[in-house]
Amino acid sequence: GRCVIDYSKDDITYNVLHQLLLYFYTAQLRITSSSSRDIMKLAKKFKVDHIRTVFLNYVANHLDAKIACYVFEQATKAGAFTLQQKVTDYIMENAMECFANHESFFDLSEESVVYLIKSDDLKIKEGVLFNLLHDWAKSKSEAFFKDEKETDSTKSEAKTKKFFSPFAKYVRYPLMKTETLRKVERFGIVPRDLI
């Protein structure tokens, strides 16, 4: 029989698959910040554990905002505590760049988000943090309730509140500007005693 690998379902590019095949034949792997996540997906899928080690060594020396949240999540899952601490330090200093406009922030588990946002070392404006956490909660809510067609925005926010609630106590509301606080109150997802 012939083995056919359908990598189109995994949204993996030809270049990444080609890099993995080259690794099988040459034991050399070319990793870039744009390809690292996809290479790890394929390595996991095909159970190539050595690539994980190569990847962890690479990211420890080439960390950037695009992959920081993804690397944090993987280091946490793998029990790579030295790398996890290095990435945590990087995220604390570059939170805005790491969280905003990067899908890997939305892929973080609830536990990972809480771990990161509860630190007083996180350098991000509280209003921006609230909006990002709200967007994270909304994306999780939409995924969880994907089969339900929601037209009522009040019900939609109530569902978002469920996913936002673990974060509510870690946002430092007193540091927000008055106008930002008013916007936060309108969402109706933060307990009044925290504002």
Phi, psi and chi 1 to 4 in degrees:
 res  aa     phi    psi   chi1   chi2   chi3   chi4
   1 GLY       -  155.4      -      -      -      -
   2 ARG   -97.6  138.5 -150.4  171.4   94.9  178.0
   3 CYS   -96.7  123.8  178.9      -      -      -
   4 VAL  -117.5  127.3  176.4      -      -      -
   5 ILE  -107.0  114.6  -60.0  172.0      -      -
   6 ASP   -96.1   93.9 -178.3    6.8      -      -
   7 TYR   -89.7   -4.0   63.7   91.1      -      -
   8 SER   -66.2  -29.7   63.2      -      -      -
   9 LYS   -68.4  -26.7  -68.2  178.2 -175.5  172.5
  10 ASP   -89.7    1.0  -64.3  -35.7      -      -
  11 ASP    58.8   40.6 -161.6   28.0      -      -
  12 ILE  -100.3  134.6  -56.8  -65.3      -      -
  13 THR   -79.6  159.6   64.6      -      -      -
  14 TYR   -58.2  -40.8  168.2   79.6      -      -
  15 ASN   -59.6  -42.3 -175.4   43.1      -      -
  16 VAL   -67.9  -43.5  170.1      -      -      -
  17 LEU   -62.6  -39.9 -175.3   60.6      -      -
  18 HIS   -61.8  -42.5 -175.1 -111.1      -      -
  19 GLN   -60.5  -40.7  -74.4  -59.9  -41.0      -
  20 LEU   -65.9  -43.0 -172.4   63.6      -      -
  21 LEU   -63.9  -40.3  -70.7  171.5      -      -
  22 LEU   -61.0  -38.5  -76.6  175.6      -      -
  23 TYR   -60.3  -42.6  171.9   78.3      -      -
  24 PHE   -59.4  -33.7  -68.8  146.9      -      -
  25 TYR   -94.2  -27.4  -71.9  101.7      -      -
  26 THR  -117.8  -11.9   65.4      -      -      -
  27 ALA    62.5   21.5      -      -      -      -
  28 GLN  -119.6  141.6  -64.9  179.0   -7.1      -
  29 LEU  -134.8  128.0 -174.5   60.7      -      -
  30 ARG   -99.4  110.8 -172.0  172.8  150.9 -121.9
  31 ILE  -111.5  133.8  -59.2  175.5      -      -
  32 THR  -123.4  166.2   63.5      -      -      -
  33 SER   -63.5  -29.9   61.2      -      -      -
  34 SER   -78.7  -24.2   61.7      -      -      -
  35 SER  -102.5  -12.3   69.1      -      -      -
  36 SER   -59.9  -41.3   60.1      -      -      -
  37 ARG   -64.9  -44.4 -173.0  173.6 -179.9  177.7
  38 ASP   -68.5  -35.5  -68.6  -23.2      -      -
  39 ILE   -63.7  -41.4  -72.7  172.7      -      -
  40 MET   -64.6  -38.4  -80.1  -58.8  -70.6      -
  41 LYS   -59.6  -47.0  -84.9 -173.3 -166.2  175.2
  42 LEU   -67.3  -40.2  -80.7  178.8      -      -
  43 ALA   -61.0  -40.4      -      -      -      -
  44 LYS   -67.0  -44.6 -176.3  176.2 -179.5 -178.9
  45 LYS   -59.6  -41.7 -177.7  174.8 -175.6  169.1
  46 PHE   -97.9    9.0  -62.6  120.4      -      -
  47 LYS    56.1   49.8  -62.5  177.5  177.6   28.1
  48 VAL  -103.6   84.8 -173.9      -      -      -
  49 ASP   -64.6  -30.4  -64.9  -27.0      -      -
  50 HIS   -61.3  -32.5 -175.9  -35.6      -      -
  51 ILE   -64.0  -34.0  -71.2 -179.8      -      -
  52 ARG   -58.0  -44.3  179.3 -178.9  157.1  -88.8
  53 THR   -63.3  -45.7  -55.4      -      -      -
  54 VAL   -60.3  -44.3  171.5      -      -      -
  55 PHE   -61.4  -47.6  172.9   77.2      -      -
  56 LEU   -61.8  -39.0  -65.8  176.7      -      -
  57 ASN   -65.4  -40.4  -71.6  -25.4      -      -
  58 TYR   -63.1  -53.0  168.4   80.6      -      -
  59 VAL   -67.2  -29.1  -64.5      -      -      -
  60 ALA   -60.9  -27.9      -      -      -      -
  61 ASN  -104.7  -10.1  -63.1  -47.0      -      -
  62 HIS  -134.1   39.3  -62.4   88.6      -      -
  63 LEU   -67.8  136.7 -159.7   53.5      -      -
  64 ASP  -144.0  170.6   70.2   22.5      -      -
  65 ALA   -63.1  -30.5      -      -      -      -
  66 LYS   -65.2  -33.3  -70.0  178.8 -174.8  173.0
  67 ILE  -112.8   -2.9   63.1  169.8      -      -
  68 ALA   -57.6  -47.3      -      -      -      -
  69 CYS   -66.4  -40.0  -70.1      -      -      -
  70 TYR   -62.8  -45.1  175.9   75.5      -      -
  71 VAL   -65.1  -39.2  172.6      -      -      -
  72 PHE   -58.3  -48.5  176.0   83.2      -      -
  73 GLU   -62.5  -43.3 -170.1   74.6   15.8      -
  74 GLN   -68.2  -41.1  -65.5  -54.3  -49.9      -
  75 ALA   -63.7  -38.0      -      -      -      -
  76 THR   -64.5  -47.8  -58.6      -      -      -
  77 LYS   -63.5  -35.5  -73.3  178.5 -178.1  176.0
  78 ALA   -84.4   -8.5      -      -      -      -
  79 GLY    72.2   25.0      -      -      -      -
  80 ALA   -88.5   79.1      -      -      -      -
  81 PHE   -68.9  -32.2  -60.4  114.0      -      -
  82 THR   -64.8  -46.4  -57.1      -      -      -
  83 LEU   -65.4  -41.5  178.1   60.2      -      -
  84 GLN   -57.1  -43.5 -178.9 -169.8   28.5      -
  85 GLN   -67.0  -40.1 -172.8   55.3   53.5      -
  86 LYS   -63.0  -43.2 -176.2  172.2 -176.3  166.7
  87 VAL   -68.3  -39.7  178.5      -      -      -
  88 THR   -57.9  -46.6  -60.5      -      -      -
  89 ASP   -59.5  -42.3  -66.8  -16.0      -      -
  90 TYR   -63.0  -45.7 -178.2   87.4      -      -
  91 ILE   -65.2  -39.0  -69.6  173.0      -      -
  92 MET   -58.4  -40.8  -67.4  -61.2  127.7      -
  93 GLU   -78.6  -25.9  -71.0  -65.4  -41.1      -
  94 ASN  -127.2   37.2  -56.4  -76.6      -      -
  95 ALA   -56.8  -45.9      -      -      -      -
  96 MET   -58.8  -47.0 -178.8   61.8 -169.4      -
  97 GLU   -67.8  -34.7  -66.2   81.9   13.6      -
  98 CYS   -75.7  -36.4  -65.6      -      -      -
  99 PHE   -88.0  -41.7  -67.4  170.7      -      -
 100 ALA   -79.9  135.2      -      -      -      -
 101 ASN    63.1   24.2  -56.4  -43.5      -      -
 102 HIS  -129.7  120.6  -63.5  -65.4      -      -
 103 GLU   -61.1  -22.8   69.4 -179.5   50.7      -
 104 SER   -65.2  -26.1   62.5      -      -      -
 105 PHE   -63.6  -41.0  171.9   70.2      -      -
 106 PHE   -73.9  -15.4  -64.8  100.8      -      -
 107 ASP   -88.4   -8.8  -67.9  -22.6      -      -
 108 LEU   -63.3  144.8  -75.1  173.4      -      -
 109 SER   -72.5  161.4   66.9      -      -      -
 110 GLU   -57.1  -42.8  176.9 -175.6  -50.0      -
 111 GLU   -62.0  -39.5  -65.2   79.2   15.7      -
 112 SER   -67.8  -41.2  -68.3      -      -      -
 113 VAL   -61.6  -47.6  174.3      -      -      -
 114 VAL   -59.5  -46.1  167.7      -      -      -
 115 TYR   -54.8  -42.8  178.6   87.6      -      -
 116 LEU   -76.0  -43.1  -66.9  168.7      -      -
 117 ILE   -79.8  -16.4   66.9  168.8      -      -
 118 LYS   -79.1   -8.2   70.6 -179.3 -178.5 -179.6
 119 SER   -78.5  137.1  172.5      -      -      -
 120 ASP   -75.1   -9.5  -72.6  -26.2      -      -
 121 ASP   -85.0   -5.9  -64.5  -29.4      -      -
 122 LEU   -67.6  119.3 -170.1   67.0      -      -
 123 LYS   -97.9   90.8  -67.4 -177.3  173.1   50.0
 124 ILE  -159.3  144.6 -167.9  168.4      -      -
 125 LYS   -67.4  140.2  -69.2 -178.2  178.3  179.9
 126 GLU   -62.9  -35.3  -64.1  -55.4  -49.4      -
 127 GLY   -64.6  -40.6      -      -      -      -
 128 VAL   -66.6  -43.5  172.3      -      -      -
 129 LEU   -60.0  -45.5  178.7   60.8      -      -
 130 PHE   -57.1  -47.7  172.6   83.1      -      -
 131 ASN   -60.9  -41.3  -73.3  -29.8      -      -
 132 LEU   -66.0  -41.9  -71.9  166.1      -      -
 133 LEU   -66.5  -38.4  -66.5  171.5      -      -
 134 HIS   -61.9  -44.8  178.1  -94.1      -      -
 135 ASP   -63.9  -39.2  -68.7  -13.3      -      -
 136 TRP   -61.4  -48.3 -177.1   96.5      -      -
 137 ALA   -63.0  -40.4      -      -      -      -
 138 LYS   -64.6  -41.3 -172.0  172.9 -177.9  174.5
 139 SER   -65.6  -39.5   74.2      -      -      -
 140 LYS   -66.9  -40.5  -63.7  -60.8 -179.6 -169.2
 141 SER   -63.1  -45.8  171.5      -      -      -
 142 GLU   -62.7  -39.1  -71.8  169.9   -4.7      -
 143 ALA   -68.0  -41.0      -      -      -      -
 144 PHE   -68.2  -40.3 -173.1   78.6      -      -
 145 PHE  -104.4   30.4  -63.6  106.8      -      -
 146 LYS   -59.7  -27.1   67.7 -179.3  175.7 -139.6
 147 ASP   -82.0  -12.6  -64.5  -27.2      -      -
 148 GLU   -93.6  128.4  -64.9 -179.8   22.3      -
 149 LYS   -85.1  117.3  -58.9  -91.3 -171.6 -134.2
 150 GLU  -112.6  121.8 -164.4   62.5   65.9      -
 151 THR  -111.2  -20.7   55.2      -      -      -
 152 ASP   -87.1  114.1 -175.9   -5.4      -      -
 153 SER   -66.1  -28.0   63.4      -      -      -
 154 THR   -64.2  -44.8  -53.6      -      -      -
 155 LYS   -65.8  -37.6  -72.3 -178.6 -178.1  174.8
 156 SER   -62.0  -44.5  179.4      -      -      -
 157 GLU   -66.4  -34.7  -82.9  -54.7  -41.9      -
 158 ALA   -62.5  -38.9      -      -      -      -
 159 LYS   -69.8  -38.5  -69.0  175.5 -178.5  174.5
 160 THR   -63.5  -37.6  -61.2      -      -      -
 161 LYS   -57.0  -37.3 -177.7  178.1 -177.5  176.1
 162 LYS   -58.6  -40.9  173.0 -175.8  174.5 -176.2
 163 PHE   -84.3  -21.4  -71.2   90.3      -      -
 164 PHE   -82.7  -28.1 -177.6   84.3      -      -
 165 SER   -53.0  -36.6   63.8      -      -      -
 166 PRO   -64.9  -18.6  -19.5   29.7      -      -
 167 PHE   -95.5  -20.3  -48.2  139.6      -      -
 168 ALA   -51.5  -42.9      -      -      -      -
 169 LYS   -75.5  -10.2   65.5 -177.1  175.0 -175.3
 170 TYR   -96.3   -9.7  -62.6  110.6      -      -
 171 VAL   -83.0  132.3  178.3      -      -      -
 172 ARG   -90.5   82.6  -63.1  169.8  -67.6 -166.1
 173 TYR   -59.3  -37.7  -56.6   99.4      -      -
 174 PRO   -60.6  -19.5  -25.3   34.7      -      -
 175 LEU   -84.4   -6.0  -61.5  178.6      -      -
 176 MET   -81.3  151.9  -70.7 -177.1 -176.3      -
 177 LYS   -69.3  154.9  -65.6  179.3 -178.4  177.4
 178 THR   -56.2  -44.9  -53.8      -      -      -
 179 GLU   -64.5  -34.9   61.4 -163.1   50.7      -
 180 THR   -68.2  -41.6  -55.1      -      -      -
 181 LEU   -60.4  -38.9  -90.1  174.4      -      -
 182 ARG   -62.0  -40.9  -75.0 -170.0 -169.6  118.5
 183 LYS   -64.3  -41.3  -70.3  177.6 -175.4  175.1
 184 VAL   -61.2  -44.4  167.2      -      -      -
 185 GLU   -60.8  -36.4  -75.7  178.7  -44.4      -
 186 ARG   -65.0  -28.4  -82.6 -175.8 -105.9  153.8
 187 PHE   -64.6  -32.1  -79.4  109.7      -      -
 188 GLY    70.8   24.8      -      -      -      -
 189 ILE  -111.2   -2.7   62.1  174.4      -      -
 190 VAL  -108.6  128.8  178.4      -      -      -
 191 PRO   -56.8  138.4  -22.9   32.4      -      -
 192 ARG   -58.0  -33.9  -55.4  -91.3  -50.6  139.1
 193 ASP   -68.6  -14.0   61.9  -44.6      -      -
 194 LEU   -89.8  -18.5  -67.0  178.0      -      -
 195 ILE   -92.9      -  -62.4  179.0      -      -
